[in-house]
Amino acid sequence: MTEAATGFSWLSLITFLPLIGAVLIGLTRLGAQVDEKGALDPKDQKRIDTTARNVALIFTLGVFVAAAVVYFEFYDPAKPGYQLVETISWLGGGISYKMGVDGISILFVLLTAFVMPICIIASWNSITKRVGDYMIAFLVMETLMLGVFCALDLFLFYFFFEGSLIPMFLIIGVWGSAGTKEFAGFQMPSCVYAAVKFFLYTLAGSVLLLVAMAWMYAKAGTTDIPTLQQFAFPAGAQNWLFLAFLASFAVKTPMWPVHTWLPDAHVQAPTAGSVILASILLKMGGYGFLRFSLPMFPIASANFAPLMFALSIMAIIYTSFVALAQEDMKKLVAYSSVAHMGFVTMGMFTLTPQGIDGALFQMLSHGFISGALFLCVGVLYDRMHTREIAAFGGLVHRMPFYAFLFLFFTLGNVGLPGISGFVGEFLTLAGAFKFNTWIALFATTGVILSAAYALRLYRQVMYGELTKTNLMAIADVDTREMVMLGLLMAFALYLGVNPHPALSVFAPASGNLIQHYNAALAAFAGGAS
């Protein structure tokens, strides 16, 4: 696989720029007055909070501008190999600081940079406690997420991949919803329970990933990802390595049955935390399958493809039925995310151009649509402080602009043609039909079920008579909310009508992956015969 180096460390600049903003926010506390209990003077607190919001927004916008400049000025979508490669000697022994992007990763760098300013804007009024710490957590998380998509060294990837758990753990546990939950005989805040569950699930899978990485390093003598993608690991070892990587990536995706942490995390997280979970963090598992499992363990990927299809179908059908039974809006959207990510894993393991390109497109589209749905839920929660579906009804009479935006993203979630969600689902199903008709048939039932739970939610919240007195004065979306949802709608609509700009980026890299995969299978079959 060819690599194109660059004379300037663009990817490092994009990745670590948010950390500068985090440091600046931390410095705003210098010289602040505190009382005998350690509380800040109200004037200093207001100054720090305002500065934190402004700095976070400026730096996240700066990252997006830099990412857009890098893509349009320096990245060539027609090339299948890694570009903008940076390599610095780091730990020695074949472990280096190496960054680079290809068609599989570059658009997720842009997606991360695009979603982060929206998350900061979404938190502008709703987060009033420890605002500076909250903004620092988001800026640190942005660096770690960008690092995941740019890292070309296995150890460096693991550093970013696991590091992203820490700020998300804090965002859920510190700024999550109120309430208590019993666990092992103890009462604890519900947000802490969700944060601990999220952390333990993801950490447990990653222990096996670390063991597999150590074995691969001992065998290949390097942690360089492009080199490892060309290394022929023994067929028997590939099976164990695949399962070790699966243990981590399945949790992150999340796949059935290791998805149960996600609804709790979504329900308890603040709105922006749910947006970043749905839009970016869930993509890391799918990205891991394409970056590691399929190219590095092709024999094992073929062996375990039936298992991956079975788990994907279970995710699509089972979690769709669970979504139908939900009375909490956030939980319904969370289970919807699990179902839609089932299409992603199904498409990947067809190892067809339609399947892989569709999986990548579905991840990209899901980042816009699912993130927007959580913002829509957040709009109502900020006004009424409840997410219960039964607490609403007839909102179309008071919130016509909100009703339009909510309907657009609901239909996008269902897969209406003309919105980006349709393209990803159609291509993954087309890839599945080429591979096995029964797989595609079972997966198609998920499209029907998604219409059932999504339209049920919309009907119960928006239609009917406005009879509840506490809803009589509810305000429609304001300018800030219109900007957030309008931007997401614009991209979902643009890619739904014209998917070529994204598919043309994915195609060279996915084609290269499929060619390598087929060559590895042919070589194994030839050796076995």
C-alpha positions as CSV (number, residue, x, y, z in Angstrom):
1,M,0.0,0.0,0.0
2,T,1.5,3.3,-1.1
3,E,2.0,6.2,1.2
4,A,2.2,9.9,0.4
5,A,4.1,12.0,2.9
6,T,3.5,15.7,3.5
7,G,5.9,18.5,4.3
8,F,3.8,19.9,7.1
9,S,2.2,18.1,10.0
10,W,-1.4,18.9,9.1
11,L,-3.0,16.0,10.8
12,S,-1.1,16.6,14.0
13,L,-2.2,20.2,13.9
14,I,-5.8,19.2,13.5
15,T,-5.6,16.5,16.2
16,F,-3.9,18.5,18.9
17,L,-5.3,22.0,18.3
18,P,-8.2,21.3,20.7
19,L,-5.7,20.6,23.5
20,I,-4.5,24.2,23.2
21,G,-8.0,25.4,23.8
22,A,-8.3,23.1,26.8
23,V,-5.1,24.6,28.3
24,L,-6.4,28.1,27.7
25,I,-9.6,27.4,29.5
26,G,-7.7,26.0,32.4
27,L,-5.6,29.2,32.6
28,T,-8.7,31.4,32.9
29,R,-8.9,30.3,36.6
30,L,-5.6,31.9,37.5
31,G,-6.2,34.9,39.8
32,A,-9.8,34.0,40.5
33,Q,-11.1,34.8,44.0
34,V,-12.4,32.0,46.2
35,D,-14.1,32.0,49.6
36,E,-13.2,30.0,52.6
37,K,-15.1,27.0,51.2
38,G,-13.2,27.1,48.0
39,A,-16.2,28.5,45.9
40,L,-15.4,31.0,43.2
41,D,-16.6,34.6,43.4
42,P,-19.8,34.8,41.3
43,K,-18.3,37.4,39.0
44,D,-15.2,35.3,38.4
45,Q,-17.4,32.2,37.9
46,K,-19.4,34.0,35.2
47,R,-16.3,35.3,33.5
48,I,-14.7,31.8,33.5
49,D,-17.9,30.1,32.2
50,T,-18.3,32.7,29.4
51,T,-14.6,32.4,28.4
52,A,-14.8,28.6,28.4
53,R,-17.8,28.6,26.1
54,N,-16.2,31.0,23.7
55,V,-12.8,29.4,23.6
56,A,-14.3,25.9,23.1
57,L,-16.4,27.2,20.2
58,I,-13.5,29.1,18.6
59,F,-11.2,26.1,18.7
60,T,-13.7,23.6,17.5
61,L,-14.6,25.8,14.6
62,G,-10.8,26.3,14.0
63,V,-10.4,22.5,13.8
64,F,-13.2,22.2,11.3
65,V,-11.8,25.0,9.1
66,A,-8.4,23.4,9.2
67,A,-9.8,19.9,8.4
68,A,-11.8,21.3,5.5
69,V,-8.7,23.1,4.1
70,V,-6.6,20.0,4.4
71,Y,-9.2,17.9,2.6
72,F,-9.9,20.3,-0.3
73,E,-6.3,21.5,-0.7
74,F,-4.1,18.6,0.1
75,Y,-6.1,15.3,0.0
76,D,-6.6,13.5,-3.3
77,P,-9.8,11.4,-3.2
78,A,-8.7,9.4,-6.2
79,K,-5.7,7.8,-4.5
80,P,-6.3,4.5,-2.6
81,G,-3.3,4.7,-0.3
82,Y,-2.5,6.7,2.8
83,Q,-1.9,10.4,2.4
84,L,-0.6,13.3,4.5
85,V,1.6,10.7,6.3
86,E,3.7,11.9,9.2
87,T,6.3,9.7,10.9
88,I,8.3,10.5,14.0
89,S,10.5,8.1,16.0
90,W,8.7,7.5,19.3
91,L,9.2,4.5,21.5
92,G,11.7,2.6,19.4
93,G,11.6,-1.1,18.5
94,G,9.3,-0.5,15.5
95,I,6.8,1.7,17.5
96,S,6.5,5.2,16.0
97,Y,4.3,8.2,16.0
98,K,2.7,7.8,12.6
99,M,-0.3,9.7,11.3
100,G,-2.1,9.5,7.9
101,V,-5.5,9.2,6.3
102,D,-7.1,7.4,3.4
103,G,-10.6,7.2,1.9
104,I,-11.9,5.1,4.8
105,S,-10.9,7.7,7.5
106,I,-10.7,11.2,6.0
107,L,-14.5,11.8,6.0
108,F,-14.8,10.7,9.6
109,V,-12.1,13.3,10.5
110,L,-14.3,15.9,8.8
111,L,-17.4,14.5,10.5
112,T,-15.8,14.8,13.9
113,A,-14.6,18.3,13.2
114,F,-18.1,19.3,12.0
115,V,-20.1,17.8,14.9
116,M,-17.9,19.2,17.7
117,P,-18.9,22.9,17.3
118,I,-22.5,21.8,17.2
119,C,-22.1,20.0,20.5
120,I,-20.6,23.1,22.0
121,I,-23.5,25.2,20.8
122,A,-26.0,22.6,22.1
123,S,-24.4,22.9,25.5
124,W,-24.4,26.7,25.5
125,N,-27.4,27.2,27.9
126,S,-28.1,23.7,29.2
127,I,-24.7,23.2,31.0
128,T,-24.4,25.5,34.0
129,K,-22.4,23.4,36.4
130,R,-18.6,23.4,36.1
131,V,-18.8,24.8,32.6
132,G,-15.0,25.1,32.2
133,D,-14.4,21.5,33.1
134,Y,-17.1,20.4,30.7
135,M,-15.6,22.3,27.8
136,I,-12.2,20.9,28.6
137,A,-13.6,17.3,28.6
138,F,-15.1,17.9,25.1
139,L,-11.9,19.4,23.7
140,V,-9.8,16.6,25.1
141,M,-12.2,14.1,23.6
142,E,-12.0,15.8,20.2
143,T,-8.3,15.3,20.2
144,L,-8.6,11.6,21.1
145,M,-11.4,10.9,18.5
146,L,-9.4,12.6,15.7
147,G,-6.4,10.6,16.7
148,V,-8.3,7.4,16.3
149,F,-9.0,8.1,12.7
150,C,-5.5,9.5,11.9
151,A,-3.3,7.0,13.7
152,L,-1.2,4.7,11.5
153,D,0.6,2.9,14.4
154,L,-1.2,0.2,16.3
155,F,0.0,1.3,19.7
156,L,-0.8,5.0,18.9
157,F,-4.3,3.9,17.8
158,Y,-4.8,2.0,21.1
159,F,-3.7,5.1,23.0
160,F,-6.3,7.3,21.3
161,F,-9.0,4.6,21.2
162,E,-8.9,3.8,24.9
163,G,-8.2,7.4,25.9
164,S,-11.5,8.5,24.5
165,L,-13.2,6.5,27.3
166,I,-12.0,8.9,30.0
167,P,-13.6,12.2,29.0
168,M,-16.9,10.4,27.9
169,F,-16.9,8.7,31.3
170,L,-16.7,12.1,33.0
171,I,-19.3,13.7,30.8
172,I,-21.8,11.0,31.6
173,G,-21.0,10.7,35.3
174,V,-20.6,14.4,36.2
175,W,-23.0,16.2,33.9
176,G,-25.6,13.4,33.4
177,S,-29.2,13.3,34.5
178,A,-30.4,13.3,38.1
179,G,-31.9,10.2,39.8
180,T,-30.7,7.2,41.6
181,K,-30.3,3.5,40.8
182,E,-29.6,0.4,42.9
183,F,-26.6,-1.6,42.1
184,A,-25.2,-4.5,44.1
185,G,-27.3,-3.4,47.1
186,F,-26.1,0.2,47.0
187,Q,-27.9,3.3,45.9
188,M,-25.9,5.4,43.4
189,P,-26.7,8.3,41.0
190,S,-28.1,6.9,37.8
191,C,-25.5,8.9,35.7
192,V,-22.7,7.3,37.7
193,Y,-24.1,3.9,37.2
194,A,-24.4,4.5,33.4
195,A,-20.8,5.9,33.3
196,V,-19.4,2.9,35.2
197,K,-21.3,0.4,33.0
198,F,-20.0,2.2,29.9
199,F,-16.4,2.2,31.1
200,L,-16.4,-1.5,32.3
201,Y,-18.0,-2.8,29.1
202,T,-15.5,-1.0,26.8
203,L,-12.5,-1.7,29.0
204,A,-13.2,-5.4,29.3
205,G,-13.2,-5.8,25.6
206,S,-10.0,-3.7,25.2
207,V,-8.0,-6.0,27.5
208,L,-8.2,-8.7,24.9
209,L,-7.3,-6.2,22.2
210,L,-4.2,-5.2,24.1
211,V,-3.1,-8.9,24.4
212,A,-3.6,-9.4,20.7
213,M,-1.6,-6.3,19.9
214,A,1.3,-7.5,22.0
215,W,1.3,-10.9,20.2
216,M,1.2,-9.2,16.8
217,Y,4.1,-7.0,17.8
218,A,6.1,-10.0,18.9
219,K,5.4,-11.8,15.7
220,A,5.8,-9.0,13.1
221,G,8.3,-6.8,15.0
222,T,6.4,-3.6,14.3
223,T,3.2,-1.8,15.1
224,D,3.1,0.0,11.8
225,I,-0.5,-0.4,10.5
226,P,0.3,-0.4,6.7
227,T,3.0,-3.0,7.3
228,L,0.7,-5.2,9.5
229,Q,-2.0,-5.0,6.8
230,Q,0.5,-6.7,4.4
231,F,1.8,-9.2,7.0
232,A,0.6,-12.8,6.6
233,F,-0.4,-14.0,10.0
234,P,-0.9,-17.8,10.4
235,A,-4.4,-18.8,9.6
236,G,-4.9,-20.4,13.0
237,A,-3.6,-17.4,14.8
238,Q,-5.9,-15.1,12.8
239,N,-9.0,-16.7,14.3
240,W,-7.8,-15.9,17.8
241,L,-6.7,-12.4,16.8
242,F,-10.0,-11.7,15.1
243,L,-12.0,-12.7,18.2
244,A,-9.8,-10.5,20.4
245,F,-10.3,-7.5,18.2
246,L,-14.0,-8.4,17.9
247,A,-14.4,-8.3,21.7
248,S,-13.4,-4.6,21.6
249,F,-15.0,-3.4,18.4
250,A,-18.3,-5.2,19.0
251,V,-18.7,-3.3,22.3
252,K,-17.9,0.0,20.6
253,T,-20.1,-0.5,17.6
254,P,-22.2,-1.7,19.6
255,M,-23.3,-5.1,18.4
256,W,-25.9,-7.4,19.9
257,P,-25.6,-8.7,22.7
258,V,-23.0,-6.4,24.1
259,H,-25.1,-3.3,23.3
260,T,-26.8,-2.9,26.7
261,W,-24.5,-0.2,27.9
262,L,-25.6,2.2,25.2
263,P,-29.2,2.9,26.2
264,D,-28.2,3.7,29.7
265,A,-25.3,5.9,28.5
266,H,-27.6,7.8,26.1
267,V,-30.4,8.4,28.6
268,Q,-28.0,9.7,31.4
269,A,-25.7,11.7,29.2
270,P,-26.3,15.4,28.5
271,T,-27.6,16.1,25.1
272,A,-24.2,16.9,23.5
273,G,-22.8,13.7,25.1
274,S,-25.5,11.7,23.4
275,V,-24.8,13.5,20.1
276,I,-21.1,12.7,20.2
277,L,-21.8,9.1,21.3
278,A,-24.1,8.5,18.3
279,S,-22.2,10.6,15.7
280,I,-18.6,9.6,16.4
281,L,-17.9,7.1,19.2
282,L,-20.1,4.4,17.7
283,K,-18.2,4.7,14.5
284,M,-14.9,3.6,16.0
285,G,-15.9,0.0,16.2
286,G,-16.9,-0.1,12.5
287,Y,-13.8,1.8,11.6
288,G,-11.8,-0.8,13.5
289,F,-13.3,-3.7,11.5
290,L,-12.3,-2.0,8.3
291,R,-8.8,-0.9,9.4
292,F,-7.7,-4.0,11.3
293,S,-10.0,-7.1,11.2
294,L,-10.7,-7.4,7.5
295,P,-7.3,-6.5,6.0
296,M,-5.1,-8.1,8.8
297,F,-7.1,-11.2,9.4
298,P,-8.8,-12.0,6.0
299,I,-8.9,-15.8,6.6
300,A,-10.6,-15.4,10.0
301,S,-12.9,-12.7,8.6
302,A,-14.2,-15.3,6.0
303,N,-14.5,-17.9,8.7
304,F,-16.4,-15.7,11.1
305,A,-18.6,-14.0,8.4
306,P,-21.6,-16.2,9.2
307,L,-21.3,-15.2,12.9
308,M,-21.1,-11.5,12.0
309,F,-24.2,-11.8,9.8
310,A,-26.1,-13.5,12.5
311,L,-25.2,-10.9,15.1
312,S,-26.0,-8.1,12.6
313,I,-29.5,-9.5,11.8
314,M,-30.2,-9.9,15.6
315,A,-29.2,-6.3,16.1
316,I,-31.4,-5.1,13.3
317,I,-34.5,-7.1,14.3
318,Y,-34.3,-7.5,18.0
319,T,-33.4,-4.0,18.9
320,S,-36.1,-2.7,16.5
321,F,-38.7,-4.6,18.5
322,V,-37.2,-3.2,21.7
323,A,-37.4,0.3,20.3
324,L,-41.1,-0.3,19.6
325,A,-41.7,-0.9,23.4
326,Q,-39.9,2.2,24.7
327,E,-41.6,5.1,26.5
328,D,-38.5,7.2,26.8
329,M,-37.5,9.1,23.7
330,K,-33.8,8.9,24.2
331,K,-34.0,5.1,24.8
332,L,-35.9,4.7,21.6
333,V,-33.4,6.6,19.5
334,A,-30.6,4.7,21.3
335,Y,-32.0,1.3,20.3
336,S,-32.6,2.7,16.8
337,S,-28.8,3.4,16.6
338,V,-28.0,-0.2,17.5
339,A,-30.3,-1.4,14.7
340,H,-28.8,0.9,12.1
341,M,-25.3,-0.1,13.1
342,G,-26.4,-3.7,12.3
343,F,-26.6,-2.6,8.7
344,V,-23.1,-1.4,8.9
345,T,-21.5,-4.6,10.1
346,M,-23.7,-6.6,7.7
347,G,-22.5,-4.6,4.8
348,M,-18.8,-4.7,5.8
349,F,-18.6,-8.5,5.9
350,T,-20.2,-9.0,2.5
351,L,-16.8,-7.8,1.2
352,T,-18.5,-6.4,-1.9
353,P,-18.0,-2.8,-3.1
354,Q,-21.7,-2.0,-2.5
355,G,-21.6,-3.5,1.0
356,I,-18.4,-1.7,2.2
357,D,-19.2,1.6,0.5
358,G,-22.7,1.4,1.9
359,A,-21.5,0.6,5.4
360,L,-19.2,3.6,5.3
361,F,-21.9,5.8,3.9
362,Q,-24.3,4.6,6.6
363,M,-21.9,5.5,9.3
364,L,-21.5,8.9,7.9
365,S,-25.2,9.5,7.4
366,H,-26.0,8.1,10.9
367,G,-23.6,10.7,12.3
368,F,-25.9,13.5,10.9
369,I,-29.3,11.9,11.4
370,S,-29.0,10.2,14.8
371,G,-27.1,13.1,16.2
372,A,-29.9,15.4,15.0
373,L,-32.5,13.2,16.6
374,F,-30.8,13.4,20.0
375,L,-30.7,17.2,19.5
376,C,-34.4,17.1,18.9
377,V,-35.0,15.2,22.1
378,G,-32.8,17.7,23.9
379,V,-34.9,20.6,22.6
380,L,-37.9,19.2,24.4
381,Y,-36.0,18.1,27.5
382,D,-34.5,21.6,27.9
383,R,-38.1,23.0,28.0
384,M,-40.0,20.4,29.9
385,H,-37.3,18.4,31.8
386,T,-38.8,15.0,30.7
387,R,-38.1,12.6,27.9
388,E,-41.3,10.5,28.5
389,I,-43.3,10.1,25.3
390,A,-46.6,10.2,27.2
391,A,-45.7,13.7,28.6
392,F,-46.2,15.2,25.1
393,G,-48.8,15.4,22.3
394,G,-50.1,17.9,19.9
395,L,-46.8,19.9,19.8
396,V,-47.3,20.7,16.1
397,H,-49.8,23.3,17.2
398,R,-47.2,25.2,19.2
399,M,-43.9,24.2,17.5
400,P,-44.4,24.1,13.7
401,F,-40.7,24.7,12.8
402,Y,-39.7,22.0,15.3
403,A,-42.3,19.6,13.9
404,F,-40.8,20.1,10.4
405,L,-37.3,19.5,11.5
406,F,-38.2,16.5,13.7
407,L,-40.2,15.0,10.8
408,F,-37.3,15.4,8.4
409,F,-34.9,13.5,10.6
410,T,-37.5,10.9,11.5
411,L,-38.0,10.2,7.8
412,G,-34.2,10.2,7.4
413,N,-33.9,7.6,10.1
414,V,-36.6,5.4,8.4
415,G,-34.6,5.6,5.1
416,L,-36.8,7.9,3.0
417,P,-35.3,8.3,-0.6
418,G,-33.7,11.7,-1.0
419,I,-32.2,11.7,2.5
420,S,-28.8,10.2,3.2
421,G,-30.1,7.3,5.3
422,F,-31.6,5.7,2.3
423,V,-28.4,5.5,0.4
424,G,-26.5,3.7,3.1
425,E,-29.2,1.2,3.8
426,F,-29.9,0.5,0.1
427,L,-26.2,-0.1,-0.7
428,T,-25.7,-2.4,2.3
429,L,-28.8,-4.4,1.3
430,A,-27.6,-4.5,-2.3
431,G,-24.3,-6.0,-1.1
432,A,-26.1,-8.5,1.1
433,F,-28.3,-9.6,-1.9
434,K,-25.1,-10.3,-3.9
435,F,-23.7,-12.3,-1.0
436,N,-26.8,-14.1,0.3
437,T,-30.5,-13.4,-0.4
438,W,-31.7,-14.7,2.9
439,I,-29.4,-12.3,4.8
440,A,-30.8,-9.4,2.8
441,L,-34.4,-10.6,3.3
442,F,-34.1,-10.7,7.1
443,A,-32.3,-7.3,7.2
444,T,-35.0,-5.7,5.1
445,T,-37.5,-6.3,7.9
446,G,-35.5,-3.8,9.9
447,V,-36.6,-1.1,7.4
448,I,-40.2,-1.9,8.1
449,L,-39.7,-2.0,11.9
450,S,-37.8,1.3,11.8
451,A,-40.8,3.0,10.2
452,A,-43.1,1.5,12.9
453,Y,-41.1,2.8,15.9
454,A,-40.0,6.1,14.4
455,L,-43.5,7.1,13.1
456,R,-45.1,6.0,16.3
457,L,-42.8,8.3,18.2
458,Y,-43.5,11.2,15.9
459,R,-47.3,10.7,16.0
460,Q,-47.5,10.5,19.8
461,V,-45.3,13.6,20.4
462,M,-46.4,15.9,17.6
463,Y,-50.0,15.0,16.6
464,G,-53.4,15.0,18.4
465,E,-55.0,17.7,20.5
466,L,-52.9,20.0,22.7
467,T,-54.6,19.2,26.0
468,K,-51.7,19.2,28.5
469,T,-51.7,22.6,30.3
470,N,-47.9,22.6,30.8
471,L,-47.4,22.5,27.0
472,M,-49.7,25.5,26.2
473,A,-46.8,28.0,26.4
474,I,-44.0,25.8,25.1
475,A,-41.7,27.8,22.7
476,D,-40.7,26.8,19.2
477,V,-37.0,26.3,18.3
478,D,-34.9,29.4,18.6
479,T,-32.2,30.7,16.3
480,R,-29.4,28.7,18.0
481,E,-31.4,25.4,17.7
482,M,-32.4,26.2,14.1
483,V,-28.8,26.7,13.1
484,M,-27.7,23.4,14.7
485,L,-30.5,21.3,13.2
486,G,-30.4,23.2,9.9
487,L,-26.8,22.4,9.3
488,L,-27.3,18.7,10.0
489,M,-30.4,18.8,7.7
490,A,-28.4,20.4,4.9
491,F,-25.7,17.7,4.9
492,A,-28.2,14.9,5.2
493,L,-30.3,16.3,2.3
494,Y,-27.2,17.0,0.1
495,L,-25.8,13.5,0.5
496,G,-29.2,12.0,0.0
497,V,-29.6,13.7,-3.3
498,N,-26.0,13.6,-4.4
499,P,-24.1,10.8,-2.6
500,H,-21.2,10.8,-5.2
501,P,-18.9,13.1,-3.3
502,A,-18.7,10.7,-0.4
503,L,-18.8,7.4,-2.4
504,S,-16.0,8.6,-4.7
505,V,-13.8,9.1,-1.6
506,F,-14.7,5.7,-0.2
507,A,-14.4,3.7,-3.4
508,P,-10.6,3.7,-4.0
509,A,-9.8,2.6,-0.4
510,S,-12.6,0.0,-0.2
511,G,-11.6,-1.4,-3.6
512,N,-8.0,-1.7,-2.4
513,L,-9.3,-3.5,0.7
514,I,-11.4,-5.9,-1.3
515,Q,-8.5,-6.6,-3.7
516,H,-6.1,-7.4,-0.8
517,Y,-8.7,-9.6,0.9
518,N,-9.4,-11.6,-2.2
519,A,-5.7,-12.0,-2.9
520,A,-5.1,-13.3,0.7
521,L,-7.9,-15.8,0.3
522,A,-6.6,-17.0,-3.0
523,A,-3.1,-17.4,-1.6
524,F,-4.4,-19.4,1.3
525,A,-6.5,-21.6,-0.9
526,G,-3.5,-22.2,-3.2
527,G,-1.3,-23.1,-0.2
528,A,-3.9,-25.4,1.3
529,S,-4.3,-27.3,-2.0
